[in-house]
Amino acid sequence: MNYRYLRMCGKCSKDALSQSFSKVTQVTLEIGRFSNVEPEALRFCFDVVMEGSLAEDAELIIAEVDGLRVCQQCRRQLAMTTLYELVFIATALLLKLFRALK
């Protein structure tokens, strides 16, 4: 079983106990689109991983969020929906660096 899933189970139980909860009925996760975490894999094993914990039989809600990038000119955070955007940004930065070195 993946170590990340076991850590999630432990964190869920630890947080619940620290707030004196006796049962967790819902677990909501935000997963970044480029985080290398497969939401379907989480859904598939969630019940097994949470078995015997305070979150046993809890509902799993997964919200997939876009990646964020920072505009180099205005410093604003912008949504990034594809990895190609990262390639374009890296290429533009490299071009800028090479021009500065000339």
C-alpha positions as a Markdown table, in Angstrom:
| # | Residue | x | y | z |
|---|---|---|---|---|
| 1 | Met | 0.0 | 0.0 | 0.0 |
| 2 | Asn | 1.3 | 3.5 | -0.9 |
| 3 | Tyr | 2.9 | 5.3 | 2.1 |
| 4 | Arg | 1.1 | 8.6 | 1.2 |
| 5 | Tyr | -2.3 | 7.0 | 1.7 |
| 6 | Leu | -1.3 | 5.7 | 5.1 |
| 7 | Arg | 0.0 | 9.1 | 6.1 |
| 8 | Met | -3.4 | 10.6 | 5.0 |
| 9 | Cys | -5.2 | 8.1 | 7.2 |
| 10 | Gly | -2.9 | 9.0 | 10.2 |
| 11 | Lys | -3.3 | 12.8 | 9.6 |
| 12 | Cys | -7.0 | 12.5 | 9.4 |
| 13 | Ser | -7.2 | 10.6 | 12.7 |
| 14 | Lys | -4.7 | 12.8 | 14.4 |
| 15 | Asp | -6.6 | 16.0 | 13.4 |
| 16 | Ala | -9.9 | 14.5 | 14.5 |
| 17 | Leu | -8.6 | 13.4 | 17.9 |
| 18 | Ser | -7.0 | 16.8 | 18.5 |
| 19 | Gln | -10.4 | 18.4 | 18.0 |
| 20 | Ser | -12.1 | 15.8 | 20.2 |
| 21 | Phe | -14.1 | 14.3 | 17.3 |
| 22 | Ser | -15.4 | 10.8 | 17.8 |
| 23 | Lys | -16.1 | 10.2 | 14.1 |
| 24 | Val | -15.1 | 11.6 | 10.7 |
| 25 | Thr | -18.0 | 11.6 | 8.2 |
| 26 | Gln | -16.3 | 13.4 | 5.3 |
| 27 | Val | -12.8 | 13.9 | 4.0 |
| 28 | Thr | -12.2 | 16.6 | 1.4 |
| 29 | Leu | -9.0 | 16.8 | -0.5 |
| 30 | Glu | -7.7 | 19.3 | -2.9 |
| 31 | Ile | -5.3 | 17.7 | -5.4 |
| 32 | Gly | -3.2 | 19.7 | -7.8 |
| 33 | Arg | -3.6 | 18.7 | -11.4 |
| 34 | Phe | 0.2 | 18.3 | -11.7 |
| 35 | Ser | 0.8 | 16.7 | -8.3 |
| 36 | Asn | 1.3 | 13.1 | -9.6 |
| 37 | Val | -1.5 | 11.9 | -7.5 |
| 38 | Glu | -4.2 | 9.9 | -9.2 |
| 39 | Pro | -7.7 | 10.8 | -7.8 |
| 40 | Glu | -9.1 | 7.5 | -9.0 |
| 41 | Ala | -6.4 | 5.6 | -7.2 |
| 42 | Leu | -7.3 | 7.4 | -4.0 |
| 43 | Arg | -11.0 | 6.7 | -4.5 |
| 44 | Phe | -10.2 | 3.1 | -5.1 |
| 45 | Cys | -8.3 | 2.4 | -1.9 |
| 46 | Phe | -9.8 | 5.0 | 0.4 |
| 47 | Asp | -12.2 | 2.7 | 2.2 |
| 48 | Val | -9.5 | 0.1 | 2.8 |
| 49 | Val | -7.0 | 2.6 | 4.1 |
| 50 | Met | -9.5 | 4.2 | 6.4 |
| 51 | Glu | -10.8 | 0.9 | 7.8 |
| 52 | Gly | -10.5 | 0.9 | 11.6 |
| 53 | Ser | -9.8 | 4.6 | 11.8 |
| 54 | Leu | -12.1 | 7.5 | 12.9 |
| 55 | Ala | -12.8 | 8.0 | 9.2 |
| 56 | Glu | -14.1 | 4.5 | 8.5 |
| 57 | Asp | -17.1 | 4.8 | 6.2 |
| 58 | Ala | -16.4 | 8.6 | 5.6 |
| 59 | Glu | -17.3 | 10.1 | 2.3 |
| 60 | Leu | -14.3 | 11.1 | 0.2 |
| 61 | Ile | -14.6 | 14.4 | -1.8 |
| 62 | Ile | -11.8 | 15.2 | -4.2 |
| 63 | Ala | -11.5 | 18.6 | -5.8 |
| 64 | Glu | -8.9 | 18.8 | -8.6 |
| 65 | Val | -7.3 | 22.2 | -8.7 |
| 66 | Asp | -5.2 | 23.8 | -11.5 |
| 67 | Gly | -1.5 | 24.4 | -11.1 |
| 68 | Leu | -0.3 | 27.9 | -10.3 |
| 69 | Arg | 2.4 | 29.8 | -12.0 |
| 70 | Val | 3.8 | 33.3 | -11.3 |
| 71 | Cys | 3.9 | 35.9 | -14.1 |
| 72 | Gln | 7.5 | 37.1 | -14.2 |
| 73 | Gln | 6.5 | 40.6 | -15.2 |
| 74 | Cys | 3.6 | 41.4 | -12.9 |
| 75 | Arg | 4.3 | 38.7 | -10.2 |
| 76 | Arg | 0.6 | 37.6 | -10.1 |
| 77 | Gln | -0.3 | 34.0 | -9.7 |
| 78 | Leu | -2.1 | 32.6 | -12.7 |
| 79 | Ala | -3.9 | 29.2 | -13.2 |
| 80 | Met | -1.9 | 26.7 | -15.3 |
| 81 | Thr | -4.1 | 24.1 | -17.0 |
| 82 | Thr | -1.5 | 22.2 | -19.1 |
| 83 | Leu | 2.2 | 21.3 | -18.7 |
| 84 | Tyr | 2.8 | 23.0 | -22.1 |
| 85 | Glu | 2.4 | 26.3 | -20.3 |
| 86 | Leu | 5.3 | 25.4 | -18.1 |
| 87 | Val | 7.5 | 24.6 | -21.1 |
| 88 | Phe | 6.6 | 27.9 | -22.7 |
| 89 | Ile | 7.4 | 29.8 | -19.5 |
| 90 | Ala | 10.8 | 28.0 | -19.1 |
| 91 | Thr | 11.6 | 28.7 | -22.8 |
| 92 | Ala | 10.8 | 32.4 | -22.4 |
| 93 | Leu | 13.0 | 32.6 | -19.2 |
| 94 | Leu | 15.9 | 30.8 | -20.9 |
| 95 | Leu | 15.7 | 33.2 | -23.9 |
| 96 | Lys | 15.7 | 36.1 | -21.6 |
| 97 | Leu | 18.7 | 34.8 | -19.8 |
| 98 | Phe | 20.6 | 34.1 | -23.0 |
| 99 | Arg | 19.9 | 37.6 | -24.3 |
| 100 | Ala | 21.1 | 39.1 | -21.0 |
| 101 | Leu | 24.4 | 37.1 | -21.3 |
| 102 | Lys | 25.1 | 38.5 | -24.8 |
